[in-house]
Amino acid sequence: MAANGLITIRSHYEPEETMARLGAAVSARGMTVFAHIDHAASAAEAGLPLRPTDLLIFGSPKGGTPLMQTVQAVGIDLPLKALVWRDEAGVTWPLYNDSVWLVERHGAGPDATAIVRPTPAALDAISTEATSAVQ
């Protein structure tokens, strides 16, 4: 589990391609992409500079609902989110919340931990697919 609850991965791709690959990996696993928010485009509309910064909101009611049935307050953190951004050095970084950290954040017990047990592996697979260089 990440110390601050965030898992960050370096991408081999530019932000736009990383986001496209992330969305495709989410959809390939039967999850729904609920929204894509382009923070940089919104900043540009307001006349403000911002390096590429995109948010993907995604999930599955089959995964999130049982967790909310156990700890309803976790709904503030669902659906899942992934942020793809470019740093000052030009490196692309996707990051997302560690699902175990989310459960702990809301003081959930072992029942909730059991519900999210498969989620870290799924998120790791999605992020690896979105960021790893093609072999």
Secondary structure, DSSP 8 states (H G I E B T S, - for coil): --TTSEEE---SS-HHHHHHHHHHHHHHTT-EEEEEEEHHHHHHHTT-----EEEEEEE-HHHHHHHHHH-GGGGGG-SEEEEEEE-TTS-EEEEEE-HHHHHHHTT--HHHHHHHTTHHHHHHHHHHHHHS---
